[in-house]
């Protein structure tokens, strides 16, 4: 049942809130079309806050017109501003997970502790779709406005793949956000940001020959996994252990396992501690991208890549599987997730130097993207001497949102040094650090040295072509 647009109330404030609610209902519907059968469109309902916020805030949950579950928190001492959160992943479930947004709220309770209201979407479905996730992120912002009024300032925050989503929000929904905080973001975009996992997939198979085994149905490795496979994460883990002994102490590995592991890590540059998670992505998420989102078309290429770092590079390059991408698949993945650099608001990034999942060189890709658009003045990047991807120091998150808020309020652009200087508590900034180029970490494909990967003009051209991109 959709919310009525009747404007009830006798005070000007009530009238304004009623009008905002009406507009939010209409515009959220416009983001995604008609509501699916059974989707809830009522306003947010009060719920029990996650434990870190007990007694500190009022929390709400709901489901938008597209079926995306969401969570909202308003602190008792609300400062009047809002942080809209874009979560990472992507999760691979078929439908929206009602627990995801509440879990995120608990994890990012530091924002509420700092006085900001918080809103986050679980997205309408699992699987890849950056523009879809951006639309659902914007949807929860509009729902918040409809229920609680227009905040003084609105910030979007994205972590990991959510950094790509939040950066897409900034470029797509202009005029609604005052600033963006991107933390440990996957900022290279989809058409280039996963090339190192493409390399892992083919290099792994060259050495291990068990994904698939010779006795199993064969398929091109760019698929990640054949569409009908019943392989599980546990099954993949078993094969990885069989080939490399990665989960065993070094003294318990065979000589062949150790050499396989050394070669795979040496060629791909992937840290040993996240080898399994990267291979999972290059298996299950690639399957989602190829089979479920791109209609079995190949967006990946390793043509012309020269692999090095093994005990026998000549044999590796002669024997590794090669393939070229389908240009239409590259176009659709690029349109969905690549960034143009058209950034008109302050953007602050925070990234662990030793991030084992979203390599620090993603920051170089993002800076080059904004430089290519001539808008690098709107970007400040900060780096910390940490080795985590999923979670950095709470003090740094609090300091980052405060620095971004100050930048927006005063129009005085900070520096990495000034941001570091204001942090108190467990802070690990390295204000003098500068990452190498993206190509220094990931072997570039032809044309891969130019940024942005998708220009604003190319985006406009593709936007006029029916069916381009990844369907919501």
N, C-alpha and C positions, 0 to 999 in steps of 0.2 A: 504494500500500500504506500503510495507516494505522499510526501508531506504536502499539505495544503499551502497555497500561497495567499491565503486570506491575511490581511494586515490588521491584526487586532491590537488593542492597546490604546490608551488615552494620552500617555506622555510622549514627548518627542523621542526620548531614549527608547521606549518600547516600540515606537513606530520605526525607528531606525533599525532596531534589532529584527523586527518583523520583516522589513524590506531586505535586510541582509540575508535572513534565512531563506526568503523567497528566491532571491538571486542565486544563493548558493545551491539550492535545490535544482534550479534550472541549469546553471552552468555546469554543475557536476554531471548532470545527465548529458549535457552536450559534449563533455569530454569523452564519453564512451558509448553513446547511443542508448537505446532503450534498456531498462533494467531486465536482467534475466528472471525467469519465473522463480518465485520464492525468495528473491533477494530483498533484504531488509533495507528500507530507505528512511526509517524513523531516525530521530535524533539520537545522539549518544546516550547510553544508559549508565548510571553510576555503577561502579564495580569496586571490588577490594583492590587497593593499590598493591603493587609488588612490595615485598618486605623492606627494601631500602627506603621506601617512601612512606611507610606506615606513620600516620600522624602528621605528615608534612604536607600532604596534597590531597586533592580530590581527584579520583581517577574515573575514567569513562571508557566504555568500549561500544562498538557498533559495527555496522556493515554498510558499505556505500552502495550506490545504485548499480555497480558492476560486480558486486559480491565480494569486494575486498574488505577483509576485517581490518579494524584499526583500533588504536588506543590513544587516549588523550589524558594528560595530567595537568592540573592547574594548581600551583603551589599556594599554600596559605598566604605567603608573603609575595605574591606575584608582582614582578616588576613591570608588567604590562607588555612584555615582548614575548615572542613565540619562536621556538626552534622546531622546524619540521624535519623529521628524520627519514632518510632513505637507507634501508638496510641492505646488507651485502648478500653474497651468494653467487649465482641464484640458487634458491632451493628448487628441488626438482619434483615436488608434489604436483598433482594434477589440479588441485583446487587451493584456494586461500586457506592458510593455516590460522585459525582463530587465536592460537597461543603465541604466534610469532611476535606480534606487535607488543603484547604485554611483556614477553621476555625481553624484547628490545628496550622497553621502558625501564625495566629493572636494571638492565645493563648500563643504560645511559642516564641513570638517575642523577648523575653529577650535574646535568643541565638544569634539572628541577631544583636541586640543592642550591644552585646559583641564582635562583629566582625566576627562571624562564618557564613558561608553559611549554609543554612538549606534545607533539602529535606525530604518530607514525603509522604507516600502512603496512599490512602484510602482503600487499599486492593481490590482484584478483585471481592469479594462478601461479603455480610454480613454473620453472623453466625460463629460458632466456627471453628477454624482451625489454630493452633499456627504455624505449619510448613508452611502452606500456607501464613500466614501473614509475617513470617520471609522471605520467598522467595520473596514476593512483596516488602519488605523493602530492601532486597539486590538488587532487580531489580532497584529501584529508585536510589540507590547509583551508579550502573553501568551506568544508563542513565545520571546521573550528570557527571561522569567521561568522558563519550563519548562526552558530549557537552562542558564542561568547563575545562577538563584536570584533571589530578590526583592531589588531594589536598595534602598539606604538611602532614597533619594528618587527620584521619577520626575517628569520635566517633559515637557510636550508643546510642541513648537515648530512654528509654521506660518508660511510666507512666501507673500505674494500670496493667490491663492485658497486656498492651504494655510492661511492665517490663518483663513478661514471654516471650513475643515475642522477645524482645531485647536480653534477656539471651539466647534464642534459636539461635538467629543470631550469637552471640559470639561463641557458641559451633559448629555451623554448617558451617559458612563461615569464616574459619580461614585464616589469612593472609591479610584480607582486612580492618580490623579495628584495631585501635591503643589503644582504650579504650572504656569503657562502663559506662554510668550513668543510674542507675535504681532508679526511684523515686516512692515511695508508691507502690512498685511492688507486684503483686500476684506471689510470688516466690515459693510457695509450690507445684506447678505443678498441672495438672488436675486430676490425680488419687487420690490425697489427699487434694488438695487445696480447694475443695468445700464440704468437709464432713460436715462442720458446717451448710451449706445450706441444705444438705440432712436431717440433724437433725431438722432444722427448718421446713422443709416440712412435716415431719411425726408428729412432736410435735404440729404444728399448727393444723393439721387435727384432732389429738386426742382431742384437746380442742374445736375446732370450728365446725367441722363436716359440713362445707359448701363449701369445695373445693376438691371434689365435694359434693353437697348435697345428702342426701339419695335418693331423687327422681330423680337424674340425672344419666346418664350413669357412671358406676364405672370403674376405671382403677387403676393399681398399681401406687403408688405415686412416684416411681422412674422415671416415665415418665415425671414428672413435670406437664404435661397437655396432655390430649388425642390428638391424631394427628389432628382430624377434628374439634376441639373445636373452637368456635367463640368468646371466652372470650377476652376481651380487658383489658388494664391496668386499665381503669376506673372501669370496672366490678370487677376486683380483689380488687381494692381499696375499693369499696363498701362493699365487703364481709369482708375484714379486719376490716373496721369500724364497721360493724354489730356485729362482734364477740368481738372486743377489745375496741372499742371507742378510738382508738389510736390518732385520729385527733381531739378529743374533749378535753377540759380542764378536769382535773381529777374530779372536782366537778360535771361535766356533764355526767360522765360515770355511768352506773349501777354497782351494786356490782358484778354481774356476769362478766361484761366486764372487770372490774378492776382486778378481780382474774385471768381471762384468760390471760390478758396482763402480769400480774406479773409472772404467771407460764411460759409463752412462753419465756419471756425475762430472767427469772431466770435460766431456763434449758439450753437455747441456748447461753447465753452470748452476744446476739446481742443487740446493743444499740437501744433504743426506736426510736431515730431520723432517723435511717436507716432501721427500720424493714420492711417498705414497699418495699424499693429497694432490700433488700435481698430476700424477698418473690417473687418479680417479677423475679429475676434471677432464683430462685428455681422453678419457673413456666415456664416462656417463654424460657429462655436459656437452661434449662434442656430439654424442649421439642425439641429444636433445636439439642442439642447434641444427644439425644436418637433417635428421629425419623428421622432427616435429615442427621445426620453424622454417626450414628452407626447402621443403619438399624433395629431399634427397639430393639436392645440389651441393656441390663442394665449394666452400668459400676459402679454402686453405691451399697454400702452395709451399713447396720447398724446392722448386725448380731453380737451379743455379746456385743453391746454397752449398758452400764448401765447409764440411764439418772437420773440426780439428780438436785435438786434446786427448785422443785415444792412443793405445799402444801401436795401432796400425791405421793411420788415417787413410792411406791409399785403399786398403781393403774395405774400410767402412764406406767411403764415398763411392766405390764401385758397386757395393752390394746393397746399400740402403734403398728403401722404396722411395720413388720419386713420383710427384704428381703436380699438376697445374690446376689452378682454380677455375671455376666457372665464373665468367665476368658478371653474370646476373646475380649470382650468389654473393660475390664480393660487394656488389652494389647494394644489395638488400641488407647485408650485415653492416656495411659502412653507414648507410642511411640510418639504421636503427641505433647505432652505438658510437660511431666516431664523433669527435667534437670539432667544431669549426673555429673555436677561439673567440666567438662573438660574445664577449663578456663585458657587460656595462656596469657591473656592480663590484664592490670589493670582494675578492676571493682570497682566503687565507688557507694554506695547506700545512699539514703536520704529518711528518712521515718518519718512521724508524729507519735509520740508515741500514740496518741489517735485517730489514723485513724479508723473511724467507719465502713469502707468497707473492705479494705485489712488490716486485723489485724496486729499489729506490730510483732506478732509471725511468720509471713511469713519470716521475716528476719532471725529468728533462723533456720527455715527450710533451707534457702539458705546457711547459714553458715555451717550447718551440712552437706549439700550436697557437698560443696567444701572441707570440712574436710574429708569426706568420700573418696573423690578423691585425697586427699593429696595436694590440691592446694589452701588452705586457705590464703597463702601468697599473692595471687593476689586479695584479697578482703579487702576493708576498708568500714566499715559501720558507718553512722552518723545518729543521731536521733534528732528530734526537738520537743519542747513542743507545738505542734500544734494539732488541733482537726479536720483537714480537710483531705479529700482524693483526691479530684479532683484538688486542687490547693494549693501550698505552697507559701511561701514568694518568691517574685521575686529576692530579694537579695541572698537568699539561692541557687536558681537555678544558678544564675550568679557565685556565689562563688564556687559551686560544679563543674561546667564545667571548671572553672579556676584551681581548685585544681587538677582535673583529668588531665588537659593539662600539668600542672607542673609536676605531677608524671610521665607522659609519657615522657616528654622532659628530665627530670633530672634523671630518674630511682631511685628517692628517694621516698620510700613509706611513705605517710603521716599517721598521726594518727587522731582519732576523735578530739583530742584536738587541733592539729595543723590546721585542716580544720576550726574548729570553730573560732580559733584565727584570721584568715584572713578575716572573714566576716565583712562587714560594712553595716550599714543600719538596716532594720528590720530583725534581725537574732535571732532565738530562739533555738539555739543548746543546747542540754544537753549532753556534751561529756562523762559523766560518766555513762550514762544509758546503761543497758544491758537487753534485753527482755528475758522473760522466754521461755522455750522450746515450740515448736509447740504443743506438747501433753498437755502442761499446759493450753492451750486455747481450743483445739479441741480434743474430746475423740478419741484416736487412735483405728484404726481397727487392726485386727491381722497382725503382721508384720510391722505395721506403725511406729515403733520406730527406724527403720533402715533407714539411708540415705546414698547415694541418693536413691530415689524411683526407679530409673532406672539407673543401672550402664552403663558405656561406653561399656562394653562387651555385656550386654544384648541388648543395642541399636544396636550394630553391628550384633548380631544374628538376631534380628527382622528385620533389614534392608534387610536381604537376603530372607525374606519370602514375596512372592508376595501378594500385597493387604493389608499389615499391615499398620495401621494408619488411618487417616481421609483424604478422597479424597479432592483435591483442589476444 
